[in-house]
Amino acid sequence: MENNQLVSIANRFGSPVFVYDAHRIISQYDRLTKAFAKVDQLRINYAVKALSNVSILKLMKELGSGLDTVSIQEVLLGLEAGFEPQRIIFTPNGVSLEEIIEVAHMGVQINIDNLSILEQFGTQFPKIPVCIRINPHVMAGGNSNISVGHIDSKFGISIHQMPHLLRIVENTGMHINGIHMHTGSDILDIDVFLYAAEILFNAAKNFTNLEFIDFGSGFKVPYKKDDIETNIEELGERLTERFLAFEKEYGRSLTLTFEPGKFLVSQAGYFVAKVNVVKQTTSTIFAGIDSGFNHLIRPMFYGSYHHIENISNPDGKERFYSVVGYICETDTFANNRRITEIKEGDLLCFHNAGAYCFSMASNYNSRFRPAEVLWYEGKAHLIRKRETMKDLLKNQVVLDFSLQEANVV
Ligand SMILES: *Cc1c(COP(=O)(O)O)cnc(C)c1O
């Protein structure tokens, strides 16, 4: 998006504000589907947790996407957005059997990632088809917080537990209709990904009536200039070829499924915040903005890099800044960052603010969560209002201590 569009959105809706460019989401979706155009049945299930605004979910529905969900609440948001339950897959980790049963009864495809729940679910509901999440133990990314396929990971059923898994399936008579893996967040090496896929194909041969194979996500998007990203086109070409060969070998046609979050929405997002104070110390210049890790926690949580631009003074001379928040904790967005000269009142724009930004926001320091705006067909649409005091107080039960009654525990 153009700087002047972002500035006018911040002027109109206030700061800080999240802005999402619908056209970028659409073009990412198209890019992914084009890369796999030769697959007969391709299914994209957008990972709701990346950005769960209902208007974004509706946009995904318009594009033909399904949804990947990790909680019953995300399922309900998907239904609210108008998705048919059959277009939703539930891929939770560590949730209760009761929650899984409730979601299954809504008609949502469930994906089970441990043998204990698989055995209990299969015993009670042998007729409900189930997808299984396999952990192929392939280290896809570098960061162990976001790589979930390795040996110590809590995600998935270990590929080495296949004999036990098969025994459960046989004993319960349950129907496995899909097989799934989600190795981590960053696929940089397509050979590594294809190696994990090969493990999944081998596992798939144990089941005669599969309808789909779900390769999860892990598409890496660039955060910095010159950052490596997953080569979707190469992945498309190579995995398609292997998938088509596997279908022949397997003897029936299958749906190839992906569940991208970041890839679809990260680059579409901009977070615009205002500089409250420029503070020169003996060691640096701090630019303190009207936000903090309550709104954008990735830099502090994962050490993630978000490109920051001064959109009020894009052509100014560059200086080095530490960009920090207004939260009473250390909340550094960037250290020693080269940014065009910053004055108090300037608007800073954080790039790649679509995925895992608003959806991780909180009310810490009793601050309101920001507004969200969708840029669509040349217009700015408010898709979430900024919170107010009413929102902060909504669920609080205020005790009256003047009535010395039994209700004061
Ligand atoms: C988080 C998650 C995704 C999405 O991951 P991205 O890196 O955002 O694409 C997909 N599948 C599952 C099971 C997930 O938990």
The ligand as an SDF file (V2000), in Angstrom:
LIG
                    3D

 15 15  0  0  0  0  0  0  0  0999 V2000
   -0.3370  -22.5320   12.9340 C   0  0  0  0  0  0  0  0  0  0  0  0
   -0.6850  -23.6460   12.0680 C   0  0  0  0  0  0  0  0  0  0  0  0
   -0.6830  -23.4870   10.6710 C   0  0  0  0  0  0  0  0  0  0  0  0
   -0.2850  -22.2050    9.9910 C   0  0  0  0  0  0  0  0  0  0  0  0
    1.0760  -21.9640   10.0290 O   0  0  0  0  0  0  0  0  0  0  0  0
    1.7330  -20.7430    9.2370 P   0  0  0  0  0  0  0  0  0  0  0  0
    3.1750  -20.8000    9.5310 O   0  0  0  0  0  0  0  0  0  0  0  0
    1.1000  -19.4860    9.7170 O   0  0  0  0  0  0  0  0  0  0  0  0
    1.4220  -20.9330    7.7980 O   0  0  0  0  0  0  0  0  0  0  0  0
   -1.0640  -24.5800    9.9190 C   0  0  0  0  0  0  0  0  0  0  0  0
   -1.4030  -25.7540   10.4880 N   0  0  0  0  0  0  0  0  0  0  0  0
   -1.4260  -25.9380   11.8160 C   0  0  0  0  0  0  0  0  0  0  0  0
   -1.8250  -27.2460   12.3690 C   0  0  0  0  0  0  0  0  0  0  0  0
   -1.0580  -24.9000   12.6470 C   0  0  0  0  0  0  0  0  0  0  0  0
   -1.0510  -25.0870   13.9730 O   0  0  0  0  0  0  0  0  0  0  0  0
  1  2  1  0
  2  3  1  0
  2 14  2  0
  3  4  1  0
  3 10  2  0
  4  5  1  0
  5  6  1  0
  6  7  2  0
  6  8  1  0
  6  9  1  0
 10 11  1  0
 11 12  2  0
 12 13  1  0
 12 14  1  0
 14 15  1  0
M  END
$$$$
